[in-house]
């Protein structure tokens, strides 16, 4: 085949490739986009097309393909957080790793959206009423803070997206993948009960969001199954009062929590935040408390609190948030939505598992 020249300095199109390969543009589109079921194309013709692509240095116009409704094997990732989770100690970092790993495994590109902002200077999916995510086939939304109005608009427009984490305030029309904190918290109580613990102290935070409500619900349900009433399964709010838990007493610091545990006869402390569990564990050791002989300590994972980022002591027993698994599951869910858009929204819980720490044992 004779050497062909690129058509001047303008962008090479599929029509240019079609003329160079002496085929129709439909055949070029079928070959380049891998649509094997659209038109039957012989191997010889495919090779002519790819040779023309190489000689003309053709690159597909991704934006044009997307606007035309084609699949370009690009998955978008967007967050309302001010900064993307680049650091390994960031709560959302592992979610992003799971998304990236699974996208690579299914031969898709990952495109991060970070630039568009609304009139208030906050991150936005829409730029001058245009959905910037449409450059990708579909998108995964990462982060705790969301704009319910924008997500409702996305859903109404039929744009496929999956959320990391459960957000009931957005409504049932959205798809999400989340950690099953309710079942995880229940499993922690079940394990403690099986070891012989009959008096527990639950340490709640000052915030209330879906993931924290799930932890509290799972704890309460497991305690009810074993008939651990208010005297045997107590709750305190750590640091300050929680307006959503008006009847729960406040334990202002670690010393107050340990005193409440001693007063109630609790042999195990469950903190709904691994950050708080870490602080309680260190405080107990500093006061000479035998952990886990005299007091077991366990944390129920983290919940995206950027102000309280630390690496817990590896000895601490924690309920692990399956972040990478959730990110990978979100990619698989998004691809299912793209393949069968008429199937409707999906919701999926991923099980949490305890780490192999050494701060939980049988009571003395």
C-alpha positions in Angstrom: 0.0 0.0 0.0 1.4 3.4 -1.0 2.4 5.9 1.7 -0.5 8.3 2.4 -0.3 11.8 3.6 -2.4 13.4 6.4 -5.0 15.8 5.0 -3.1 19.1 5.8 -3.1 20.3 9.4 -6.8 19.7 10.1 -8.0 16.9 12.3 -8.2 13.5 10.6 -11.7 12.1 10.5 -13.2 8.7 10.0 -14.1 9.8 6.5 -10.4 10.3 5.8 -9.7 6.8 7.0 -12.6 5.4 4.9 -11.2 7.0 1.8 -7.7 5.8 2.5 -8.9 2.2 3.2 -11.4 2.3 0.3 -14.3 1.3 2.6 -17.4 3.0 3.9 -17.4 5.2 7.1 -19.8 2.6 8.6 -17.1 -0.1 8.3 -14.5 2.2 9.8 -16.8 3.0 12.8 -17.5 -0.7 13.2 -13.8 -1.6 13.2 -12.6 1.2 15.4 -15.4 1.0 18.0 -15.3 -2.8 18.2 -18.9 -3.2 17.2 -18.5 -6.7 15.9 -22.3 -7.3 15.7 -23.1 -4.2 13.7 -21.6 -5.1 10.3 -19.7 -8.2 9.3 -16.2 -7.2 8.3 -13.5 -9.6 7.0 -10.1 -9.7 8.6 -8.5 -8.4 5.4 -10.7 -5.3 5.5 -10.1 -4.8 9.2 -6.3 -4.8 8.5 -6.8 -2.2 5.7 -8.7 0.1 8.1 -6.1 -0.2 10.9 -3.3 0.4 8.5 -5.0 3.6 7.3 -5.5 4.6 11.0 -1.8 4.1 11.7 -0.6 5.9 8.6 -3.0 8.9 9.0 -2.3 9.0 12.8 -6.1 9.0 13.4 -7.3 9.6 16.9 -11.1 9.4 17.7 -13.0 12.5 18.7 -14.1 11.3 22.1 -16.4 14.2 22.8 -18.2 13.8 19.4 -18.6 10.1 20.0 -20.2 10.8 23.4 -22.5 13.5 22.1 -23.6 11.0 19.4 -24.5 8.5 22.1 -21.7 6.1 21.4 -19.7 4.2 24.1 -16.1 5.4 24.4 -15.0 3.1 27.3 -14.4 6.1 29.7 -15.6 6.0 33.2 -15.9 9.4 35.0 -15.1 10.0 38.7 -16.5 13.1 40.4 -16.5 14.4 44.0 -18.1 17.3 45.7 -15.2 17.4 48.2 -12.9 20.4 47.7 -9.9 18.2 47.1 -9.7 14.8 45.3 -8.5 12.0 47.6 -4.9 11.9 46.5 -3.3 11.0 49.9 -3.3 7.4 51.2 -4.5 8.5 54.6 -7.6 10.2 53.1 -10.8 8.2 53.8 -11.8 8.2 50.2 -8.4 7.3 48.7 -9.0 3.5 48.9 -12.4 3.9 47.1 -10.6 5.6 44.2 -8.0 2.9 44.1 -10.7 0.3 43.8 -12.4 2.3 41.0 -9.1 2.6 39.1 -8.1 -1.0 39.5 -11.5 -2.3 38.3 -11.6 0.2 35.4 -8.2 -1.1 34.2 -9.3 -4.7 34.6 -12.3 -4.1 32.3 -10.2 -2.1 29.8 -11.8 1.3 30.5 -10.2 4.7 31.0 -10.8 6.7 34.1 -11.5 10.5 33.8 -11.4 12.7 36.9 -13.8 15.7 36.9 -12.6 18.5 39.2 -13.0 21.9 37.5 -16.6 23.1 37.2 -18.1 25.3 39.9 -21.4 26.9 40.5 -22.2 30.6 41.3 -21.3 30.0 45.0 -17.9 28.7 44.1 -18.8 25.1 45.0 -17.9 22.1 42.8 -20.7 21.3 40.4 -21.6 18.7 37.8 -23.1 21.3 35.6 -21.3 24.1 33.9 -23.7 26.7 32.4 -26.4 24.1 32.6 -24.3 21.6 30.6 -23.5 18.2 32.2 -19.8 18.0 32.0 -19.9 14.3 32.9 -21.2 13.5 29.5 -17.6 13.3 28.2 -17.7 9.9 30.0 -20.1 7.0 29.3 -21.1 7.1 33.0 -19.8 8.3 36.2 -19.1 7.3 39.8 -19.6 9.9 42.5 -17.2 9.8 45.5 -17.5 11.7 48.7 -19.8 12.3 51.6 -21.2 15.7 50.6 -23.6 15.7 47.7 -26.0 18.1 45.9 -29.4 16.4 45.9 -30.8 18.8 43.3 -28.0 18.1 40.8 -28.3 14.3 41.4 -32.0 14.4 40.9 -31.4 16.3 37.6 -28.8 13.8 36.5 -31.3 11.0 37.2 -34.1 12.8 35.3 -31.8 13.3 32.3 -31.1 9.6 32.2 -27.4 10.0 32.7 -26.0 6.7 34.2 -24.2 7.2 37.5 -23.4 5.3 40.7 -22.8 6.8 44.1 -20.3 5.6 46.6 -22.2 5.4 49.9 -25.9 5.4 50.7 -27.7 8.7 50.5 -31.4 8.3 51.3 -32.0 12.0 51.0 -31.4 11.8 47.2 -34.2 9.3 46.8 -34.7 5.7 45.6 -34.1 6.6 41.9 -30.3 6.5 42.3 -27.8 3.6 42.3 -25.3 3.2 45.0 -22.8 0.8 46.6 -22.2 1.1 50.4 -20.6 -0.7 53.3 -23.1 -2.7 55.4 -22.4 -1.0 58.7 -25.6 -2.1 60.3 -24.7 -5.8 59.8 -21.1 -5.1 60.7 -22.0 -3.4 64.0 -24.3 -6.3 64.8 -21.6 -8.8 64.1 -19.3 -7.0 66.6 -21.9 -7.3 69.3 -22.5 -10.9 68.4 -18.7 -11.6 68.7 -18.5 -9.9 72.1 -21.5 -11.7 73.4 -20.1 -15.0 72.3 -16.9 -14.2 74.2 -19.0 -13.7 77.4 -19.5 -9.9 77.4 -22.8 -8.9 79.0 -22.3 -5.2 79.6 -21.3 -2.9 76.7 -20.7 0.8 76.3 -21.3 2.4 72.9 -19.5 5.6 72.2 -21.3 7.8 69.6 -20.1 10.9 68.0 -21.6 14.3 67.7 -22.6 13.9 64.0 -25.5 12.1 62.5 -25.4 10.7 58.9 -26.6 7.5 57.2 -23.5 5.5 58.0 -23.6 6.4 61.7 -27.3 5.8 62.0 -26.7 2.3 60.5 -24.0 1.6 63.1 -26.3 2.6 65.9 -29.2 0.6 64.5 -27.0 -2.5 64.1 -25.8 -2.2 67.7 -29.3 -1.7 69.1 -30.8 -4.6 67.1 -28.0 -7.0 68.2 -28.4 -5.9 71.8 -32.2 -6.4 71.6 -31.7 -9.9 70.3 -29.7 -10.8 73.4 -32.0 -8.9 75.7 -29.3 -6.4 76.7 -31.4 -3.6 78.0 -30.5 0.0 78.8 -28.5 -0.9 81.9 -26.4 -3.5 80.2 -26.0 -1.7 76.8 -25.3 1.9 77.5 -24.5 4.8 75.1 -22.5 8.0 75.6 -21.8 10.9 73.2 -18.1 11.6 72.9 -16.9 15.2 73.3 -20.2 17.0 73.2 -23.9 16.5 73.1 -25.5 15.0 69.9 -28.7 16.9 69.1 -30.1 13.8 67.5 -29.5 11.8 70.7 -30.9 14.1 73.3 -31.2 11.5 76.1 -27.7 10.2 75.7 -25.2 11.5 78.4 -22.0 13.2 77.3 -18.5 11.9 78.0 -16.3 14.9 77.4 -13.0 13.1 76.9 -11.3 9.7 77.0 -11.1 9.7 80.8 -14.9 10.3 81.0 -15.6 7.4 78.7 -13.4 5.1 80.7 -15.1 6.3 83.9 -18.5 5.6 82.4 -17.4 2.1 81.4 -16.2 1.4 85.0 -19.3 2.9 86.6 -21.6 0.7 84.4 -19.5 -2.4 84.7 -18.9 -2.5 81.0 -16.3 -5.0 79.9 -16.2 -3.8 76.3 -16.3 -0.4 74.7 -17.5 0.0 71.1 -16.7 3.3 69.4 -18.5 4.1 66.1 -15.3 5.9 64.9 -11.9 4.2 64.6 -10.3 7.5 65.4 -12.1 7.6 68.8 -11.4 3.9 69.4 -7.7 4.7 68.9 -7.7 7.5 71.4 -9.6 5.4 74.0 -7.2 2.5 73.5 -4.2 4.8 74.1 -5.9 6.4 77.1 -6.6 3.0 78.6 -3.0 1.9 78.2 -1.7 5.1 79.8 -3.9 4.5 82.8 -2.7 1.0 83.3 -6.0 -0.6 82.1 -5.5 -4.2 80.9 -6.7 -4.3 77.3 -8.4 -6.7 76.5 -8.2 -8.5 79.9 -10.1 -5.8 81.8 -11.6 -3.9 78.9 -12.1 -4.8 75.3 -12.0 -1.9 72.7 -13.2 -2.1 69.2 -13.9 0.6 66.5 -16.6 0.5 63.8 -14.6 2.0 61.0 -14.2 5.6 59.8 -16.7 7.9 58.1 -14.8 10.4 56.0 -13.9 12.9 58.8 -10.9 14.7 57.2 -10.2 16.6 60.5 -9.5 13.4 62.3 -7.1 11.4 60.1 -4.7 9.1 61.7 -3.3 5.6 61.3 -4.7 3.5 64.1 -2.4 1.2 66.1 -2.3 -2.1 64.3 -3.1 -3.8 67.6 -6.5 -2.2 67.6 -9.5 -4.3 66.6 -11.6 -2.5 64.0 -14.5 -3.1 61.6 -12.8 -2.5 58.3 -14.6 -0.5 55.6 -14.3 -2.5 52.4 -13.3 0.6 50.4 -11.5 -1.0 47.5 -14.2 -3.6 47.1 -16.9 -0.9 47.1 -15.0 1.1 44.4 -14.7 -2.0 42.2 -18.3 -3.0 42.7 -19.4 0.6 41.7 -17.5 0.1 38.4 -19.2 -3.2 37.7 -22.6 -1.7 38.6 -22.1 1.2 36.3 -21.3 -1.1 33.4 -24.4 -3.1 34.1 -26.4 0.2 34.0 -24.8 1.1 30.7 -25.5 -2.4 29.2 -29.1 -2.5 30.4 -30.4 1.1 31.1 -34.0 -0.1 31.2 -33.1 -2.2 34.3 -33.6 0.6 36.7 -31.4 1.7 39.7 -29.4 -0.8 41.8 -28.4 -0.7 45.4 -25.7 -3.0 46.9 -24.3 -3.5 50.4 -20.7 -4.8 50.8 -20.0 -6.7 54.0 -17.6 -5.2 56.6 -15.1 -7.5 58.3 -13.2 -7.1 61.5 -9.4 -6.7 61.4 -7.1 -9.1 63.3 -6.3 -6.8 66.2 -5.6 -7.7 69.7 -7.9 -5.5 71.7 -10.9 -7.8 72.0 -11.0 -10.9 74.2 -13.0 -12.6 76.8 -13.9 -10.6 80.0 -11.8 -11.3 83.1 
